[in-house]
Amino acid sequence: MVFANLALMIGFSILSFSSFVPTAQFGALVSIAILGGLLGNLFFLPVLLRVLVGRA
């Protein structure tokens, strides 16, 4: 999961070097969104599972 997300982030971050500003901004924002999703999966998902499954 980590390597797949890193590969996607690198791929989309290449777009941030574009001279066309909307494409560059899109690449940066998608890379940040993928990083946020990865951090959410690694840190918040285990906590949520422990809270929700622990009560069942």
N, CA, C and O atoms as a MOPAC input file, in Angstrom:
PM7 MOZYME 1SCF
protein

 N      0.82800 1    -1.17800 1     0.00000 1
 C      0.00000 1     0.00000 1     0.00000 1
 C      0.88000 1     1.25100 1     0.00000 1
 O      0.60400 1     2.21100 1    -0.71900 1
 N      1.92100 1     1.23300 1     0.79600 1
 C      2.79300 1     2.40600 1     0.88500 1
 C      3.49700 1     2.64700 1    -0.44600 1
 O      3.56500 1     3.78100 1    -0.91900 1
 N      4.01900 1     1.58200 1    -1.04900 1
 C      4.75100 1     1.75400 1    -2.30500 1
 C      3.82800 1     2.16800 1    -3.44300 1
 O      4.22500 1     2.95100 1    -4.30600 1
 N      2.61200 1     1.65700 1    -3.45800 1
 C      1.65900 1     2.04200 1    -4.49800 1
 C      1.30900 1     3.52100 1    -4.37800 1
 O      1.24900 1     4.23200 1    -5.38100 1
 N      1.08100 1     3.98400 1    -3.15500 1
 C      0.76000 1     5.39600 1    -2.95800 1
 C      1.95500 1     6.29100 1    -3.27100 1
 O      1.79200 1     7.37600 1    -3.83000 1
 N      3.13600 1     5.84500 1    -2.91800 1
 C      4.32200 1     6.64200 1    -3.24900 1
 C      4.52700 1     6.73300 1    -4.75300 1
 O      4.90400 1     7.78600 1    -5.26800 1
 N      4.27900 1     5.63500 1    -5.45900 1
 C      4.40500 1     5.66300 1    -6.91600 1
 C      3.39000 1     6.61700 1    -7.53000 1
 O      3.71600 1     7.35000 1    -8.46300 1
 N      2.16900 1     6.61400 1    -7.01900 1
 C      1.15100 1     7.54600 1    -7.51200 1
 C      1.53400 1     8.99600 1    -7.20900 1
 O      1.36300 1     9.88000 1    -8.04900 1
 N      2.05100 1     9.22900 1    -6.00600 1
 C      2.45700 1    10.59000 1    -5.65000 1
 C      3.57500 1    11.09100 1    -6.55300 1
 O      3.55000 1    12.23900 1    -6.99400 1
 N      4.54600 1    10.24600 1    -6.82700 1
 C      5.64500 1    10.64600 1    -7.70300 1
 C      5.12600 1    10.90500 1    -9.11200 1
 O      5.53200 1    11.86800 1    -9.76300 1
 N      4.23000 1    10.04400 1    -9.57900 1
 C      3.67700 1    10.21700 1   -10.91300 1
 C      2.90500 1    11.51100 1   -11.06600 1
 O      3.05500 1    12.21200 1   -12.06700 1
 N      2.07900 1    11.83300 1   -10.08200 1
 C      1.30800 1    13.06600 1   -10.17800 1
 C      2.15700 1    14.30300 1    -9.86300 1
 O      1.86200 1    15.39300 1   -10.35300 1
 N      3.19700 1    14.14400 1    -9.05600 1
 C      4.02900 1    15.31100 1    -8.75200 1
 C      4.82600 1    15.76100 1    -9.97100 1
 O      5.25800 1    16.91200 1   -10.03200 1
 N      5.02800 1    14.86800 1   -10.94400 1
 C      5.69000 1    15.26000 1   -12.18700 1
 C      4.87900 1    16.34700 1   -12.89300 1
 O      5.43900 1    17.22400 1   -13.55100 1
 N      3.57100 1    16.27900 1   -12.75000 1
 C      2.72100 1    17.29600 1   -13.38300 1
 C      2.96400 1    18.69300 1   -12.81500 1
 O      2.69300 1    19.68900 1   -13.48600 1
 N      3.46900 1    18.77300 1   -11.59400 1
 C      3.68200 1    20.08300 1   -10.98400 1
 C      4.81500 1    20.85300 1   -11.65200 1
 O      4.98100 1    22.04500 1   -11.39500 1
 N      5.59500 1    20.19700 1   -12.50300 1
 C      6.65300 1    20.88400 1   -13.24300 1
 C      6.15900 1    21.44300 1   -14.57500 1
 O      6.94600 1    21.97800 1   -15.35600 1
 N      4.86600 1    21.32100 1   -14.83400 1
 C      4.29900 1    21.80400 1   -16.08900 1
 C      4.29800 1    23.32800 1   -16.11900 1
 O      4.18200 1    23.98000 1   -15.08200 1
 N      4.42600 1    23.87600 1   -17.29700 1
 C      4.36500 1    25.33600 1   -17.43700 1
 C      2.92300 1    25.82700 1   -17.46700 1
 O      2.67200 1    27.01700 1   -17.27600 1
 N      1.97300 1    24.92500 1   -17.70500 1
 C      0.54600 1    25.26800 1   -17.67900 1
 C      0.07700 1    25.20000 1   -16.23000 1
 O      0.03600 1    24.12300 1   -15.63300 1
 N     -0.27300 1    26.34600 1   -15.67100 1
 C     -0.52100 1    26.47300 1   -14.22900 1
 C     -1.62000 1    25.53900 1   -13.72200 1
 O     -1.41900 1    24.91000 1   -12.68300 1
 N     -2.77900 1    25.40900 1   -14.39400 1
 C     -3.78800 1    24.47900 1   -13.85800 1
 C     -3.29800 1    23.02900 1   -13.77500 1
 O     -3.65400 1    22.30800 1   -12.84300 1
 N     -2.50200 1    22.61000 1   -14.72400 1
 C     -1.96000 1    21.25100 1   -14.67900 1
 C     -0.97200 1    21.10800 1   -13.53100 1
 O     -0.96100 1    20.08400 1   -12.84700 1
 N     -0.15000 1    22.11600 1   -13.31400 1
 C      0.81500 1    22.07900 1   -12.21500 1
 C      0.10100 1    22.05000 1   -10.86700 1
 O      0.50100 1    21.30800 1    -9.97000 1
 N     -0.94100 1    22.84200 1   -10.72100 1
 C     -1.69000 1    22.85300 1    -9.46500 1
 C     -2.42300 1    21.53800 1    -9.24900 1
 O     -2.49400 1    21.03600 1    -8.12600 1
 N     -2.96300 1    20.98300 1   -10.32100 1
 C     -3.64100 1    19.68700 1   -10.22000 1
 C     -2.67600 1    18.60700 1    -9.74500 1
 O     -3.02400 1    17.81000 1    -8.87400 1
 N     -1.47800 1    18.57100 1   -10.29900 1
 C     -0.49400 1    17.57700 1    -9.88700 1
 C     -0.12300 1    17.70700 1    -8.42300 1
 O     -0.00500 1    16.70900 1    -7.71200 1
 N      0.06000 1    18.93500 1    -7.97700 1
 C      0.41900 1    19.14600 1    -6.57200 1
 C     -0.73200 1    18.76500 1    -5.63900 1
 O     -0.51200 1    18.11700 1    -4.61600 1
 N     -1.94500 1    19.16100 1    -5.98600 1
 C     -3.08600 1    18.87400 1    -5.11400 1
 C     -3.39300 1    17.38200 1    -5.04900 1
 O     -3.72100 1    16.86700 1    -3.98000 1
 N     -3.29000 1    16.68300 1    -6.17600 1
 C     -3.55000 1    15.24600 1    -6.15700 1
 C     -2.47200 1    14.52700 1    -5.34800 1
 O     -2.77600 1    13.57300 1    -4.63200 1
 N     -1.22900 1    14.96700 1    -5.45000 1
 C     -0.16200 1    14.35600 1    -4.66100 1
 C     -0.40600 1    14.55200 1    -3.17100 1
 O     -0.20400 1    13.63100 1    -2.37900 1
 N     -0.83300 1    15.73300 1    -2.79400 1
 C     -1.13500 1    16.00100 1    -1.38400 1
 C     -2.32900 1    15.17700 1    -0.91700 1
 O     -2.33700 1    14.67900 1     0.20800 1
 N     -3.33800 1    15.03100 1    -1.77500 1
 C     -4.51400 1    14.23700 1    -1.41500 1
 C     -4.15300 1    12.77000 1    -1.23900 1
 O     -4.66000 1    12.11500 1    -0.32900 1
 N     -3.28900 1    12.24800 1    -2.09300 1
 C     -2.86100 1    10.85400 1    -1.95900 1
 C     -2.06200 1    10.67400 1    -0.67100 1
 O     -2.22100 1     9.66600 1     0.01800 1
 N     -1.21300 1    11.63200 1    -0.34100 1
 C     -0.46700 1    11.56900 1     0.92100 1
 C     -1.42100 1    11.58200 1     2.11100 1
 O     -1.23200 1    10.82700 1     3.06500 1
 N     -2.43100 1    12.42300 1     2.06300 1
 C     -3.41700 1    12.46200 1     3.14300 1
 C     -4.16800 1    11.15100 1     3.28200 1
 O     -4.42900 1    10.69400 1     4.39500 1
 N     -4.51500 1    10.54700 1     2.15800 1
 C     -5.18200 1     9.24800 1     2.20300 1
 C     -4.29000 1     8.16600 1     2.77700 1
 O     -4.74600 1     7.31600 1     3.54200 1
 N     -3.01900 1     8.19500 1     2.40700 1
 C     -2.07200 1     7.21100 1     2.94700 1
 C     -1.91700 1     7.37900 1     4.45600 1
 O     -1.93900 1     6.39800 1     5.19900 1
 N     -1.76100 1     8.60600 1     4.90000 1
 C     -1.62000 1     8.84400 1     6.34200 1
 C     -2.88200 1     8.44900 1     7.09100 1
 O     -2.81600 1     7.91800 1     8.20000 1
 N     -4.02700 1     8.71100 1     6.48300 1
 C     -5.28500 1     8.29400 1     7.10200 1
 C     -5.38500 1     6.78800 1     7.23100 1
 O     -5.83200 1     6.27200 1     8.25500 1
 N     -4.96600 1     6.08100 1     6.18800 1
 C     -5.00800 1     4.62100 1     6.23200 1
 C     -4.02800 1     4.05900 1     7.24900 1
 O     -4.31900 1     3.05800 1     7.90200 1
 N     -2.88100 1     4.68500 1     7.38800 1
 C     -1.86100 1     4.14100 1     8.28800 1
 C     -2.10300 1     4.48400 1     9.74500 1
 O     -1.78000 1     3.68500 1    10.62400 1
 N     -2.66300 1     5.65100 1    10.02100 1
 C     -2.78200 1     6.09800 1    11.41100 1
 C     -4.21400 1     6.10900 1    11.94700 1
 O     -4.45400 1     5.66700 1    13.07000 1
 N     -5.16400 1     6.60800 1    11.15900 1
 C     -6.52100 1     6.75000 1    11.68100 1
 C     -7.35700 1     5.48700 1    11.53500 1
 O     -8.20400 1     5.21100 1    12.38400 1
 N     -7.13900 1     4.72200 1    10.48400 1
 C     -7.92600 1     3.50700 1    10.28200 1
 C     -7.73000 1     2.48900 1    11.40100 1
 O     -8.72200 1     1.92600 1    11.86500 1
 N     -6.50400 1     2.22000 1    11.86200 1
 C     -6.37200 1     1.27700 1    12.98500 1
 C     -7.07500 1     1.75000 1    14.25900 1
 O     -7.63000 1     0.94400 1    15.00600 1
 N     -7.04800 1     3.04300 1    14.49700 1
 C     -7.72200 1     3.57400 1    15.68900 1
 C     -9.23300 1     3.40300 1    15.55600 1
 O     -9.90300 1     2.99100 1    16.50400 1
 N     -9.76100 1     3.71900 1    14.38600 1
 C    -11.19700 1     3.55000 1    14.17500 1
 C    -11.62300 1     2.08900 1    14.27800 1
 O    -12.66700 1     1.77700 1    14.85100 1
 N    -10.81900 1     1.21100 1    13.72800 1
 C    -11.14200 1    -0.21000 1    13.82900 1
 C    -11.11600 1    -0.69300 1    15.27100 1
 O    -11.96700 1    -1.48300 1    15.68000 1
 N    -10.16100 1    -0.23100 1    16.02800 1
 C    -10.08400 1    -0.63400 1    17.43300 1
 C    -11.30400 1    -0.12500 1    18.20200 1
 O    -11.85200 1    -0.83500 1    19.04600 1
 N    -11.72000 1     1.09100 1    17.91000 1
 C    -12.87700 1     1.65300 1    18.62500 1
 C    -14.17000 1     0.96400 1    18.19400 1
 O    -14.98700 1     0.59600 1    19.03800 1
 N    -14.35800 1     0.78700 1    16.89100 1
 C    -15.62200 1     0.24000 1    16.40900 1
 C    -15.72600 1    -1.26200 1    16.59600 1
 O    -16.78100 1    -1.76200 1    16.98700 1
 N    -14.65500 1    -1.98800 1    16.32600 1
 C    -14.70100 1    -3.44900 1    16.46200 1
 C    -14.54800 1    -3.85000 1    17.92600 1
 O    -15.06400 1    -4.88900 1    18.33600 1
 N    -13.86500 1    -3.06000 1    18.69900 1
 C    -13.68200 1    -3.36700 1    20.11300 1
 C    -14.99200 1    -3.36700 1    20.88300 1
 O    -15.11600 1    -4.05800 1    21.89400 1
 N    -15.96700 1    -2.60200 1    20.41800 1
 C    -17.26100 1    -2.53800 1    21.09400 1
 C    -18.17600 1    -3.67900 1    20.70400 1
 O    -19.12800 1    -3.96700 1    21.42800 1
 N    -17.92400 1    -4.33000 1    19.59700 1
 C    -18.83800 1    -5.39500 1    19.10900 1
 C    -18.69400 1    -6.66500 1    19.91300 1
 O    -19.38000 1    -7.65000 1    19.64000 1

